[in-house]
Amino acid sequence: MENAILLSSPVEVTVKALVEFESELDMTKGEALDTKRKMIKDAEGLSEAAKSSAIAKAQQQAQETLAKARAEAESEADTTRKNGEVSLKSFEALIAKRKAKATEGVVARLLGETH
């Protein structure tokens, strides 16, 4: 019987050690799961921050590009308008000159003058 007590004692110690090990293993698994959840949450937060930053930069670039294009278009429009005004003045001068010449020709014919 004494042998049974002595033999059962190492078995009990081993079982107790295995129970403690299993308990620690379960606790470690829980900590690992919590860490995984935290890492996923942190990654989602970083991803959202990066997305917001990228969108903000893209919007800023789009606004800058639009402002530049608008300024260029306005400059081109001013140049075109000025060129149009110069062309119109030249055309009006040419019309006036031809109108005067045509009027002289009509008056000369009406008066019976020939050239």
PDB file as gemmi writes it, atoms N, CA and C in Angstrom:
CRYST1    1.000    1.000    1.000  90.00  90.00  90.00 P 1                      
ATOM      1  N   MET A   1       0.814  -1.173   0.000  1.00  0.00           N  
ATOM      2  CA  MET A   1       0.000   0.000   0.000  1.00  0.00           C  
ATOM      3  C   MET A   1       0.863   1.244   0.000  1.00  0.00           C  
ATOM      4  N   GLU A   2       1.949   1.147   0.680  1.00  0.00           N  
ATOM      5  CA  GLU A   2       2.868   2.261   0.692  1.00  0.00           C  
ATOM      6  C   GLU A   2       3.424   2.500  -0.701  1.00  0.00           C  
ATOM      7  N   ASN A   3       3.675   1.408  -1.430  1.00  0.00           N  
ATOM      8  CA  ASN A   3       4.128   1.525  -2.811  1.00  0.00           C  
ATOM      9  C   ASN A   3       3.063   2.215  -3.662  1.00  0.00           C  
ATOM     10  N   ALA A   4       1.820   1.909  -3.417  1.00  0.00           N  
ATOM     11  CA  ALA A   4       0.723   2.514  -4.173  1.00  0.00           C  
ATOM     12  C   ALA A   4       0.675   4.007  -3.913  1.00  0.00           C  
ATOM     13  N   ILE A   5       0.909   4.417  -2.684  1.00  0.00           N  
ATOM     14  CA  ILE A   5       0.914   5.844  -2.345  1.00  0.00           C  
ATOM     15  C   ILE A   5       2.102   6.515  -3.002  1.00  0.00           C  
ATOM     16  N   LEU A   6       3.251   5.863  -2.972  1.00  0.00           N  
ATOM     17  CA  LEU A   6       4.442   6.432  -3.581  1.00  0.00           C  
ATOM     18  C   LEU A   6       4.301   6.487  -5.108  1.00  0.00           C  
ATOM     19  N   LEU A   7       3.704   5.454  -5.702  1.00  0.00           N  
ATOM     20  CA  LEU A   7       3.509   5.443  -7.146  1.00  0.00           C  
ATOM     21  C   LEU A   7       2.439   6.432  -7.573  1.00  0.00           C  
ATOM     22  N   SER A   8       1.428   6.546  -6.765  1.00  0.00           N  
ATOM     23  CA  SER A   8       0.366   7.471  -7.142  1.00  0.00           C  
ATOM     24  C   SER A   8       0.828   8.904  -6.995  1.00  0.00           C  
ATOM     25  N   SER A   9       1.749   9.144  -6.143  1.00  0.00           N  
ATOM     26  CA  SER A   9       2.230  10.502  -5.936  1.00  0.00           C  
ATOM     27  C   SER A   9       2.898  11.063  -7.192  1.00  0.00           C  
ATOM     28  N   PRO A  10       3.809  10.365  -7.888  1.00  0.00           N  
ATOM     29  CA  PRO A  10       4.373  10.894  -9.124  1.00  0.00           C  
ATOM     30  C   PRO A  10       3.311  11.023 -10.213  1.00  0.00           C  
ATOM     31  N   VAL A  11       2.353  10.097 -10.245  1.00  0.00           N  
ATOM     32  CA  VAL A  11       1.269  10.189 -11.232  1.00  0.00           C  
ATOM     33  C   VAL A  11       0.433  11.423 -10.948  1.00  0.00           C  
ATOM     34  N   GLU A  12       0.135  11.636  -9.687  1.00  0.00           N  
ATOM     35  CA  GLU A  12      -0.647  12.826  -9.318  1.00  0.00           C  
ATOM     36  C   GLU A  12       0.122  14.099  -9.667  1.00  0.00           C  
ATOM     37  N   VAL A  13       1.406  14.105  -9.425  1.00  0.00           N  
ATOM     38  CA  VAL A  13       2.241  15.269  -9.736  1.00  0.00           C  
ATOM     39  C   VAL A  13       2.231  15.508 -11.245  1.00  0.00           C  
ATOM     40  N   THR A  14       2.349  14.425 -12.015  1.00  0.00           N  
ATOM     41  CA  THR A  14       2.349  14.533 -13.479  1.00  0.00           C  
ATOM     42  C   THR A  14       1.004  15.048 -13.980  1.00  0.00           C  
ATOM     43  N   VAL A  15      -0.083  14.511 -13.455  1.00  0.00           N  
ATOM     44  CA  VAL A  15      -1.426  14.941 -13.860  1.00  0.00           C  
ATOM     45  C   VAL A  15      -1.624  16.415 -13.499  1.00  0.00           C  
ATOM     46  N   LYS A  16      -1.187  16.749 -12.290  1.00  0.00           N  
ATOM     47  CA  LYS A  16      -1.319  18.143 -11.847  1.00  0.00           C  
ATOM     48  C   LYS A  16      -0.519  19.062 -12.769  1.00  0.00           C  
ATOM     49  N   ALA A  17       0.684  18.650 -13.140  1.00  0.00           N  
ATOM     50  CA  ALA A  17       1.524  19.446 -14.043  1.00  0.00           C  
ATOM     51  C   ALA A  17       0.863  19.579 -15.412  1.00  0.00           C  
ATOM     52  N   LEU A  18       0.265  18.477 -15.906  1.00  0.00           N  
ATOM     53  CA  LEU A  18      -0.425  18.527 -17.198  1.00  0.00           C  
ATOM     54  C   LEU A  18      -1.649  19.440 -17.150  1.00  0.00           C  
ATOM     55  N   VAL A  19      -2.373  19.425 -16.061  1.00  0.00           N  
ATOM     56  CA  VAL A  19      -3.541  20.300 -15.899  1.00  0.00           C  
ATOM     57  C   VAL A  19      -3.095  21.753 -15.892  1.00  0.00           C  
ATOM     58  N   GLU A  20      -2.021  22.038 -15.161  1.00  0.00           N  
ATOM     59  CA  GLU A  20      -1.494  23.411 -15.127  1.00  0.00           C  
ATOM     60  C   GLU A  20      -1.007  23.838 -16.509  1.00  0.00           C  
ATOM     61  N   PHE A  21      -0.329  22.911 -17.202  1.00  0.00           N  
ATOM     62  CA  PHE A  21       0.163  23.215 -18.544  1.00  0.00           C  
ATOM     63  C   PHE A  21      -1.003  23.516 -19.486  1.00  0.00           C  
ATOM     64  N   GLU A  22      -2.067  22.692 -19.391  1.00  0.00           N  
ATOM     65  CA  GLU A  22      -3.240  22.903 -20.238  1.00  0.00           C  
ATOM     66  C   GLU A  22      -3.888  24.244 -19.934  1.00  0.00           C  
ATOM     67  N   SER A  23      -3.949  24.585 -18.654  1.00  0.00           N  
ATOM     68  CA  SER A  23      -4.515  25.865 -18.241  1.00  0.00           C  
ATOM     69  C   SER A  23      -3.692  27.025 -18.813  1.00  0.00           C  
ATOM     70  N   GLU A  24      -2.369  26.926 -18.701  1.00  0.00           N  
ATOM     71  CA  GLU A  24      -1.494  27.966 -19.235  1.00  0.00           C  
ATOM     72  C   GLU A  24      -1.603  28.029 -20.762  1.00  0.00           C  
ATOM     73  N   LEU A  25      -1.740  26.878 -21.408  1.00  0.00           N  
ATOM     74  CA  LEU A  25      -1.896  26.827 -22.855  1.00  0.00           C  
ATOM     75  C   LEU A  25      -3.189  27.517 -23.286  1.00  0.00           C  
ATOM     76  N   ASP A  26      -4.285  27.241 -22.556  1.00  0.00           N  
ATOM     77  CA  ASP A  26      -5.561  27.905 -22.858  1.00  0.00           C  
ATOM     78  C   ASP A  26      -5.442  29.413 -22.663  1.00  0.00           C  
ATOM     79  N   MET A  27      -4.765  29.833 -21.590  1.00  0.00           N  
ATOM     80  CA  MET A  27      -4.586  31.256 -21.327  1.00  0.00           C  
ATOM     81  C   MET A  27      -3.752  31.897 -22.442  1.00  0.00           C  
ATOM     82  N   THR A  28      -2.708  31.209 -22.889  1.00  0.00           N  
ATOM     83  CA  THR A  28      -1.852  31.708 -23.967  1.00  0.00           C  
ATOM     84  C   THR A  28      -2.640  31.803 -25.273  1.00  0.00           C  
ATOM     85  N   LYS A  29      -3.490  30.806 -25.543  1.00  0.00           N  
ATOM     86  CA  LYS A  29      -4.338  30.847 -26.735  1.00  0.00           C  
ATOM     87  C   LYS A  29      -5.270  32.053 -26.686  1.00  0.00           C  
ATOM     88  N   GLY A  30      -5.829  32.318 -25.517  1.00  0.00           N  
ATOM     89  CA  GLY A  30      -6.715  33.482 -25.350  1.00  0.00           C  
ATOM     90  C   GLY A  30      -5.973  34.786 -25.581  1.00  0.00           C  
ATOM     91  N   GLU A  31      -4.762  34.881 -25.016  1.00  0.00           N  
ATOM     92  CA  GLU A  31      -3.952  36.085 -25.223  1.00  0.00           C  
ATOM     93  C   GLU A  31      -3.605  36.258 -26.694  1.00  0.00           C  
ATOM     94  N   ALA A  32      -3.278  35.157 -27.365  1.00  0.00           N  
ATOM     95  CA  ALA A  32      -2.952  35.209 -28.792  1.00  0.00           C  
ATOM     96  C   ALA A  32      -4.160  35.679 -29.595  1.00  0.00           C  
ATOM     97  N   LEU A  33      -5.327  35.186 -29.239  1.00  0.00           N  
ATOM     98  CA  LEU A  33      -6.554  35.599 -29.922  1.00  0.00           C  
ATOM     99  C   LEU A  33      -6.818  37.086 -29.696  1.00  0.00           C  
ATOM    100  N   ASP A  34      -6.650  37.551 -28.453  1.00  0.00           N  
ATOM    101  CA  ASP A  34      -6.828  38.972 -28.153  1.00  0.00           C  
ATOM    102  C   ASP A  34      -5.828  39.822 -28.933  1.00  0.00           C  
ATOM    103  N   THR A  35      -4.585  39.356 -28.984  1.00  0.00           N  
ATOM    104  CA  THR A  35      -3.550  40.081 -29.729  1.00  0.00           C  
ATOM    105  C   THR A  35      -3.898  40.136 -31.211  1.00  0.00           C  
ATOM    106  N   LYS A  36      -4.398  39.027 -31.737  1.00  0.00           N  
ATOM    107  CA  LYS A  36      -4.792  38.980 -33.151  1.00  0.00           C  
ATOM    108  C   LYS A  36      -5.908  39.987 -33.416  1.00  0.00           C  
ATOM    109  N   ARG A  37      -6.904  40.018 -32.543  1.00  0.00           N  
ATOM    110  CA  ARG A  37      -8.024  40.963 -32.702  1.00  0.00           C  
ATOM    111  C   ARG A  37      -7.515  42.403 -32.671  1.00  0.00           C  
ATOM    112  N   LYS A  38      -6.601  42.686 -31.726  1.00  0.00           N  
ATOM    113  CA  LYS A  38      -6.051  44.040 -31.611  1.00  0.00           C  
ATOM    114  C   LYS A  38      -5.259  44.403 -32.862  1.00  0.00           C  
ATOM    115  N   MET A  39      -4.480  43.472 -33.364  1.00  0.00           N  
ATOM    116  CA  MET A  39      -3.694  43.736 -34.572  1.00  0.00           C  
ATOM    117  C   MET A  39      -4.601  44.002 -35.766  1.00  0.00           C  
ATOM    118  N   ILE A  40      -5.669  43.235 -35.878  1.00  0.00           N  
ATOM    119  CA  ILE A  40      -6.622  43.442 -36.979  1.00  0.00           C  
ATOM    120  C   ILE A  40      -7.275  44.812 -36.844  1.00  0.00           C  
ATOM    121  N   LYS A  41      -7.674  45.164 -35.621  1.00  0.00           N  
ATOM    122  CA  LYS A  41      -8.300  46.471 -35.387  1.00  0.00           C  
ATOM    123  C   LYS A  41      -7.319  47.597 -35.716  1.00  0.00           C  
ATOM    124  N   ASP A  42      -6.057  47.450 -35.268  1.00  0.00           N  
ATOM    125  CA  ASP A  42      -5.039  48.461 -35.563  1.00  0.00           C  
ATOM    126  C   ASP A  42      -4.787  48.571 -37.065  1.00  0.00           C  
ATOM    127  N   ALA A  43      -4.737  47.425 -37.746  1.00  0.00           N  
ATOM    128  CA  ALA A  43      -4.518  47.417 -39.198  1.00  0.00           C  
ATOM    129  C   ALA A  43      -5.680  48.099 -39.918  1.00  0.00           C  
ATOM    130  N   GLU A  44      -6.896  47.860 -39.460  1.00  0.00           N  
ATOM    131  CA  GLU A  44      -8.058  48.520 -40.062  1.00  0.00           C  
ATOM    132  C   GLU A  44      -7.968  50.027 -39.868  1.00  0.00           C  
ATOM    133  N   GLY A  45      -7.560  50.442 -38.670  1.00  0.00           N  
ATOM    134  CA  GLY A  45      -7.412  51.870 -38.398  1.00  0.00           C  
ATOM    135  C   GLY A  45      -6.348  52.503 -39.271  1.00  0.00           C  
ATOM    136  N   LEU A  46      -5.207  51.831 -39.398  1.00  0.00           N  
ATOM    137  CA  LEU A  46      -4.136  52.346 -40.253  1.00  0.00           C  
ATOM    138  C   LEU A  46      -4.570  52.386 -41.713  1.00  0.00           C  
ATOM    139  N   SER A  47      -5.292  51.360 -42.129  1.00  0.00           N  
ATOM    140  CA  SER A  47      -5.788  51.305 -43.498  1.00  0.00           C  
ATOM    141  C   SER A  47      -6.751  52.458 -43.783  1.00  0.00           C  
ATOM    142  N   GLU A  48      -7.636  52.709 -42.845  1.00  0.00           N  
ATOM    143  CA  GLU A  48      -8.605  53.805 -43.010  1.00  0.00           C  
ATOM    144  C   GLU A  48      -7.889  55.155 -43.041  1.00  0.00           C  
ATOM    145  N   ALA A  49      -6.884  55.321 -42.179  1.00  0.00           N  
ATOM    146  CA  ALA A  49      -6.116  56.570 -42.157  1.00  0.00           C  
ATOM    147  C   ALA A  49      -5.371  56.762 -43.479  1.00  0.00           C  
ATOM    148  N   ALA A  50      -4.777  55.687 -43.993  1.00  0.00           N  
ATOM    149  CA  ALA A  50      -4.056  55.767 -45.267  1.00  0.00           C  
ATOM    150  C   ALA A  50      -5.019  56.090 -46.407  1.00  0.00           C  
ATOM    151  N   LYS A  51      -6.188  55.492 -46.367  1.00  0.00           N  
ATOM    152  CA  LYS A  51      -7.207  55.749 -47.394  1.00  0.00           C  
ATOM    153  C   LYS A  51      -7.632  57.211 -47.360  1.00  0.00           C  
ATOM    154  N   SER A  52      -7.902  57.726 -46.176  1.00  0.00           N  
ATOM    155  CA  SER A  52      -8.314  59.128 -46.032  1.00  0.00           C  
ATOM    156  C   SER A  52      -7.219  60.064 -46.517  1.00  0.00           C  
ATOM    157  N   SER A  53      -5.984  59.750 -46.161  1.00  0.00           N  
ATOM    158  CA  SER A  53      -4.855  60.574 -46.589  1.00  0.00           C  
ATOM    159  C   SER A  53      -4.716  60.562 -48.106  1.00  0.00           C  
ATOM    160  N   ALA A  54      -4.847  59.392 -48.705  1.00  0.00           N  
ATOM    161  CA  ALA A  54      -4.732  59.275 -50.164  1.00  0.00           C  
ATOM    162  C   ALA A  54      -5.847  60.045 -50.859  1.00  0.00           C  
ATOM    163  N   ILE A  55      -7.050  59.962 -50.324  1.00  0.00           N  
ATOM    164  CA  ILE A  55      -8.177  60.695 -50.914  1.00  0.00           C  
ATOM    165  C   ILE A  55      -7.949  62.194 -50.804  1.00  0.00           C  
ATOM    166  N   ALA A  56      -7.475  62.650 -49.649  1.00  0.00           N  
ATOM    167  CA  ALA A  56      -7.215  64.077 -49.453  1.00  0.00           C  
ATOM    168  C   ALA A  56      -6.142  64.572 -50.420  1.00  0.00           C  
ATOM    169  N   LYS A  57      -5.074  63.797 -50.590  1.00  0.00           N  
ATOM    170  CA  LYS A  57      -4.012  64.181 -51.521  1.00  0.00           C  
ATOM    171  C   LYS A  57      -4.532  64.213 -52.953  1.00  0.00           C  
ATOM    172  N   ALA A  58      -5.330  63.219 -53.321  1.00  0.00           N  
ATOM    173  CA  ALA A  58      -5.887  63.164 -54.677  1.00  0.00           C  
ATOM    174  C   ALA A  58      -6.805  64.358 -54.938  1.00  0.00           C  
ATOM    175  N   GLN A  59      -7.611  64.711 -53.945  1.00  0.00           N  
ATOM    176  CA  GLN A  59      -8.494  65.867 -54.097  1.00  0.00           C  
ATOM    177  C   GLN A  59      -7.688  67.154 -54.232  1.00  0.00           C  
ATOM    178  N   GLN A  60      -6.621  67.278 -53.448  1.00  0.00           N  
ATOM    179  CA  GLN A  60      -5.778  68.467 -53.528  1.00  0.00           C  
ATOM    180  C   GLN A  60      -5.122  68.567 -54.906  1.00  0.00           C  
ATOM    181  N   GLN A  61      -4.603  67.446 -55.399  1.00  0.00           N  
ATOM    182  CA  GLN A  61      -3.985  67.439 -56.726  1.00  0.00           C  
ATOM    183  C   GLN A  61      -5.005  67.779 -57.801  1.00  0.00           C  
ATOM    184  N   ALA A  62      -6.201  67.243 -57.667  1.00  0.00           N  
ATOM    185  CA  ALA A  62      -7.256  67.524 -58.649  1.00  0.00           C  
ATOM    186  C   ALA A  62      -7.611  69.007 -58.636  1.00  0.00           C  
ATOM    187  N   GLN A  63      -7.707  69.598 -57.449  1.00  0.00           N  
ATOM    188  CA  GLN A  63      -8.024  71.025 -57.345  1.00  0.00           C  
ATOM    189  C   GLN A  63      -6.912  71.877 -57.956  1.00  0.00           C  
ATOM    190  N   GLU A  64      -5.655  71.497 -57.692  1.00  0.00           N  
ATOM    191  CA  GLU A  64      -4.526  72.238 -58.251  1.00  0.00           C  
ATOM    192  C   GLU A  64      -4.501  72.121 -59.768  1.00  0.00           C  
ATOM    193  N   THR A  65      -4.747  70.917 -60.276  1.00  0.00           N  
ATOM    194  CA  THR A  65      -4.774  70.709 -61.724  1.00  0.00           C  
ATOM    195  C   THR A  65      -5.916  71.496 -62.359  1.00  0.00           C  
ATOM    196  N   LEU A  66      -7.064  71.479 -61.713  1.00  0.00           N  
ATOM    197  CA  LEU A  66      -8.216  72.222 -62.220  1.00  0.00           C  
ATOM    198  C   LEU A  66      -7.944  73.720 -62.221  1.00  0.00           C  
ATOM    199  N   ALA A  67      -7.345  74.239 -61.152  1.00  0.00           N  
ATOM    200  CA  ALA A  67      -7.035  75.671 -61.073  1.00  0.00           C  
ATOM    201  C   ALA A  67      -6.047  76.058 -62.170  1.00  0.00           C  
ATOM    202  N   LYS A  68      -5.044  75.208 -62.394  1.00  0.00           N  
ATOM    203  CA  LYS A  68      -4.054  75.479 -63.434  1.00  0.00           C  
ATOM    204  C   LYS A  68      -4.713  75.463 -64.818  1.00  0.00           C  
ATOM    205  N   ALA A  69      -5.547  74.464 -65.058  1.00  0.00           N  
ATOM    206  CA  ALA A  69      -6.247  74.368 -66.351  1.00  0.00           C  
ATOM    207  C   ALA A  69      -7.166  75.560 -66.565  1.00  0.00           C  
ATOM    208  N   ARG A  70      -7.851  75.978 -65.485  1.00  0.00           N  
ATOM    209  CA  ARG A  70      -8.747  77.135 -65.585  1.00  0.00           C  
ATOM    210  C   ARG A  70      -7.952  78.393 -65.925  1.00  0.00           C  
ATOM    211  N   ALA A  71      -6.811  78.595 -65.263  1.00  0.00           N  
ATOM    212  CA  ALA A  71      -5.975  79.773 -65.522  1.00  0.00           C  
ATOM    213  C   ALA A  71      -5.467  79.763 -66.965  1.00  0.00           C  
ATOM    214  N   GLU A  72      -5.030  78.588 -67.435  1.00  0.00           N  
ATOM    215  CA  GLU A  72      -4.564  78.483 -68.815  1.00  0.00           C  
ATOM    216  C   GLU A  72      -5.691  78.763 -69.806  1.00  0.00           C  
ATOM    217  N   ALA A  73      -6.866  78.241 -69.530  1.00  0.00           N  
ATOM    218  CA  ALA A  73      -8.016  78.454 -70.417  1.00  0.00           C  
ATOM    219  C   ALA A  73      -8.398  79.929 -70.454  1.00  0.00           C  
ATOM    220  N   GLU A  74      -8.373  80.581 -69.286  1.00  0.00           N  
ATOM    221  CA  GLU A  74      -8.702  82.000 -69.245  1.00  0.00           C  
ATOM    222  C   GLU A  74      -7.663  82.822 -70.003  1.00  0.00           C  
ATOM    223  N   SER A  75      -6.400  82.449 -69.878  1.00  0.00           N  
ATOM    224  CA  SER A  75      -5.328  83.140 -70.602  1.00  0.00           C  
ATOM    225  C   SER A  75      -5.511  82.971 -72.109  1.00  0.00           C  
ATOM    226  N   GLU A  76      -5.796  81.744 -72.523  1.00  0.00           N  
ATOM    227  CA  GLU A  76      -6.029  81.482 -73.946  1.00  0.00           C  
ATOM    228  C   GLU A  76      -7.254  82.239 -74.451  1.00  0.00           C  
ATOM    229  N   ALA A  77      -8.286  82.312 -73.614  1.00  0.00           N  
ATOM    230  CA  ALA A  77      -9.503  83.037 -74.007  1.00  0.00           C  
ATOM    231  C   ALA A  77      -9.203  84.521 -74.172  1.00  0.00           C  
ATOM    232  N   ASP A  78      -8.401  85.088 -73.265  1.00  0.00           N  
ATOM    233  CA  ASP A  78      -8.028  86.505 -73.382  1.00  0.00           C  
ATOM    234  C   ASP A  78      -7.225  86.744 -74.657  1.00  0.00           C  
ATOM    235  N   THR A  79      -6.284  85.856 -74.942  1.00  0.00           N  
ATOM    236  CA  THR A  79      -5.474  85.995 -76.158  1.00  0.00           C  
ATOM    237  C   THR A  79      -6.352  85.903 -77.397  1.00  0.00           C  
ATOM    238  N   THR A  80      -7.259  84.948 -77.409  1.00  0.00           N  
ATOM    239  CA  THR A  80      -8.169  84.777 -78.544  1.00  0.00           C  
ATOM    240  C   THR A  80      -9.063  86.009 -78.715  1.00  0.00           C  
ATOM    241  N   ARG A  81      -9.559  86.531 -77.581  1.00  0.00           N  
ATOM    242  CA  ARG A  81     -10.413  87.730 -77.641  1.00  0.00           C  
ATOM    243  C   ARG A  81      -9.635  88.921 -78.202  1.00  0.00           C  
ATOM    244  N   LYS A  82      -8.396  89.107 -77.727  1.00  0.00           N  
ATOM    245  CA  LYS A  82      -7.575  90.224 -78.219  1.00  0.00           C  
ATOM    246  C   LYS A  82      -7.271  90.065 -79.702  1.00  0.00           C  
ATOM    247  N   ASN A  83      -6.925  88.841 -80.108  1.00  0.00           N  
ATOM    248  CA  ASN A  83      -6.679  88.592 -81.532  1.00  0.00           C  
ATOM    249  C   ASN A  83      -7.942  88.840 -82.350  1.00  0.00           C  
ATOM    250  N   GLY A  84      -9.074  88.456 -81.810  1.00  0.00           N  
ATOM    251  CA  GLY A  84     -10.350  88.689 -82.487  1.00  0.00           C  
ATOM    252  C   GLY A  84     -10.642  90.175 -82.641  1.00  0.00           C  
ATOM    253  N   GLU A  85     -10.347  90.951 -81.605  1.00  0.00           N  
ATOM    254  CA  GLU A  85     -10.567  92.401 -81.668  1.00  0.00           C  
ATOM    255  C   GLU A  85      -9.684  93.040 -82.738  1.00  0.00           C  
ATOM    256  N   VAL A  86      -8.414  92.599 -82.808  1.00  0.00           N  
ATOM    257  CA  VAL A  86      -7.492  93.127 -83.821  1.00  0.00           C  
ATOM    258  C   VAL A  86      -7.991  92.747 -85.214  1.00  0.00           C  
ATOM    259  N   SER A  87      -8.377  91.493 -85.377  1.00  0.00           N  
ATOM    260  CA  SER A  87      -8.882  91.040 -86.679  1.00  0.00           C  
ATOM    261  C   SER A  87     -10.155  91.783 -87.066  1.00  0.00           C  
ATOM    262  N   LEU A  88     -11.024  92.002 -86.092  1.00  0.00           N  
ATOM    263  CA  LEU A  88     -12.270  92.718 -86.365  1.00  0.00           C  
ATOM    264  C   LEU A  88     -11.995  94.146 -86.804  1.00  0.00           C  
ATOM    265  N   LYS A  89     -11.059  94.820 -86.146  1.00  0.00           N  
ATOM    266  CA  LYS A  89     -10.716  96.199 -86.530  1.00  0.00           C  
ATOM    267  C   LYS A  89     -10.149  96.235 -87.942  1.00  0.00           C  
ATOM    268  N   SER A  90      -9.295  95.274 -88.269  1.00  0.00           N  
ATOM    269  CA  SER A  90      -8.726  95.211 -89.618  1.00  0.00           C  
ATOM    270  C   SER A  90      -9.832  94.959 -90.642  1.00  0.00           C  
ATOM    271  N   PHE A  91     -10.726  94.033 -90.319  1.00  0.00           N  
ATOM    272  CA  PHE A  91     -11.827  93.705 -91.217  1.00  0.00           C  
ATOM    273  C   PHE A  91     -12.759  94.900 -91.397  1.00  0.00           C  
ATOM    274  N   GLU A  92     -13.066  95.607 -90.309  1.00  0.00           N  
ATOM    275  CA  GLU A  92     -13.930  96.795 -90.394  1.00  0.00           C  
ATOM    276  C   GLU A  92     -13.264  97.883 -91.234  1.00  0.00           C  
ATOM    277  N   ALA A  93     -11.945  98.042 -91.094  1.00  0.00           N  
ATOM    278  CA  ALA A  93     -11.225  99.036 -91.897  1.00  0.00           C  
ATOM    279  C   ALA A  93     -11.280  98.660 -93.375  1.00  0.00           C  
ATOM    280  N   LEU A  94     -11.099  97.382 -93.667  1.00  0.00           N  
ATOM    281  CA  LEU A  94     -11.162  96.900 -95.038  1.00  0.00           C  
ATOM    282  C   LEU A  94     -12.562  97.106 -95.611  1.00  0.00           C  
ATOM    283  N   ILE A  95     -13.588  96.828 -94.820  1.00  0.00           N  
ATOM    284  CA  ILE A  95     -14.979  97.027 -95.271  1.00  0.00           C  
ATOM    285  C   ILE A  95     -15.219  98.507 -95.549  1.00  0.00           C  
ATOM    286  N   ALA A  96     -14.765  99.363 -94.642  1.00  0.00           N  
ATOM    287  CA  ALA A  96     -14.969 100.800 -94.827  1.00  0.00           C  
ATOM    288  C   ALA A  96     -14.277 101.276 -96.104  1.00  0.00           C  
ATOM    289  N   LYS A  97     -13.047 100.788 -96.344  1.00  0.00           N  
ATOM    290  CA  LYS A  97     -12.298 101.171 -97.538  1.00  0.00           C  
ATOM    291  C   LYS A  97     -13.029 100.708 -98.797  1.00  0.00           C  
ATOM    292  N   ARG A  98     -13.483  99.456 -98.791  1.00  0.00           N  
ATOM    293  CA  ARG A  98     -14.197  98.923 -99.961  1.00  0.00           C  
ATOM    294  C   ARG A  98     -15.559  99.586-100.130  1.00  0.00           C  
ATOM    295  N   LYS A  99     -16.185  99.926 -99.004  1.00  0.00           N  
ATOM    296  CA  LYS A  99     -17.484 100.606 -99.069  1.00  0.00           C  
ATOM    297  C   LYS A  99     -17.312 101.979 -99.706  1.00  0.00           C  
ATOM    298  N   ALA A 100     -16.259 102.669 -99.300  1.00  0.00           N  
ATOM    299  CA  ALA A 100     -15.995 103.996 -99.875  1.00  0.00           C  
ATOM    300  C   ALA A 100     -15.710 103.870-101.370  1.00  0.00           C  
ATOM    301  N   LYS A 101     -14.913 102.866-101.744  1.00  0.00           N  
ATOM    302  CA  LYS A 101     -14.580 102.650-103.150  1.00  0.00           C  
ATOM    303  C   LYS A 101     -15.832 102.267-103.936  1.00  0.00           C  
ATOM    304  N   ALA A 102     -16.685 101.404-103.337  1.00  0.00           N  
ATOM    305  CA  ALA A 102     -17.912 100.984-104.007  1.00  0.00           C  
ATOM    306  C   ALA A 102     -18.852 102.176-104.166  1.00  0.00           C  
ATOM    307  N   THR A 103     -18.911 103.013-103.145  1.00  0.00           N  
ATOM    308  CA  THR A 103     -19.776 104.190-103.216  1.00  0.00           C  
ATOM    309  C   THR A 103     -19.303 105.121-104.330  1.00  0.00           C  
ATOM    310  N   GLU A 104     -18.009 105.316-104.450  1.00  0.00           N  
ATOM    311  CA  GLU A 104     -17.467 106.156-105.522  1.00  0.00           C  
ATOM    312  C   GLU A 104     -17.816 105.572-106.884  1.00  0.00           C  
ATOM    313  N   GLY A 105     -17.732 104.263-106.997  1.00  0.00           N  
ATOM    314  CA  GLY A 105     -18.051 103.611-108.261  1.00  0.00           C  
ATOM    315  C   GLY A 105     -19.514 103.754-108.614  1.00  0.00           C  
ATOM    316  N   VAL A 106     -20.396 103.598-107.637  1.00  0.00           N  
ATOM    317  CA  VAL A 106     -21.836 103.729-107.878  1.00  0.00           C  
ATOM    318  C   VAL A 106     -22.159 105.166-108.262  1.00  0.00           C  
ATOM    319  N   VAL A 107     -21.598 106.119-107.568  1.00  0.00           N  
ATOM    320  CA  VAL A 107     -21.848 107.536-107.863  1.00  0.00           C  
ATOM    321  C   VAL A 107     -21.337 107.856-109.262  1.00  0.00           C  
ATOM    322  N   ALA A 108     -20.186 107.335-109.601  1.00  0.00           N  
ATOM    323  CA  ALA A 108     -19.625 107.606-110.928  1.00  0.00           C  
ATOM    324  C   ALA A 108     -20.528 107.032-112.014  1.00  0.00           C  
ATOM    325  N   ARG A 109     -21.038 105.857-111.820  1.00  0.00           N  
ATOM    326  CA  ARG A 109     -21.944 105.274-112.823  1.00  0.00           C  
ATOM    327  C   ARG A 109     -23.229 106.049-112.925  1.00  0.00           C  
ATOM    328  N   LEU A 110     -23.736 106.446-111.765  1.00  0.00           N  
ATOM    329  CA  LEU A 110     -24.979 107.229-111.787  1.00  0.00           C  
ATOM    330  C   LEU A 110     -24.785 108.566-112.500  1.00  0.00           C  
ATOM    331  N   LEU A 111     -23.617 109.100-112.388  1.00  0.00           N  
ATOM    332  CA  LEU A 111     -23.330 110.383-113.028  1.00  0.00           C  
ATOM    333  C   LEU A 111     -22.879 110.188-114.477  1.00  0.00           C  
ATOM    334  N   GLY A 112     -22.755 108.924-114.862  1.00  0.00           N  
ATOM    335  CA  GLY A 112     -22.383 108.630-116.233  1.00  0.00           C  
ATOM    336  C   GLY A 112     -20.901 108.690-116.503  1.00  0.00           C  
ATOM    337  N   GLU A 113     -20.149 108.720-115.479  1.00  0.00           N  
ATOM    338  CA  GLU A 113     -18.698 108.731-115.667  1.00  0.00           C  
ATOM    339  C   GLU A 113     -18.215 107.298-115.872  1.00  0.00           C  
ATOM    340  N   THR A 114     -17.274 107.090-116.702  1.00  0.00           N  
ATOM    341  CA  THR A 114     -16.691 105.787-116.922  1.00  0.00           C  
ATOM    342  C   THR A 114     -15.206 105.849-116.641  1.00  0.00           C  
ATOM    343  N   HIS A 115     -14.723 104.789-116.239  1.00  0.00           N  
ATOM    344  CA  HIS A 115     -13.286 104.749-115.937  1.00  0.00           C  
ATOM    345  C   HIS A 115     -12.560 103.969-116.940  1.00  0.00           C  
TER     346      HIS A 115                                                      
END                                                                             
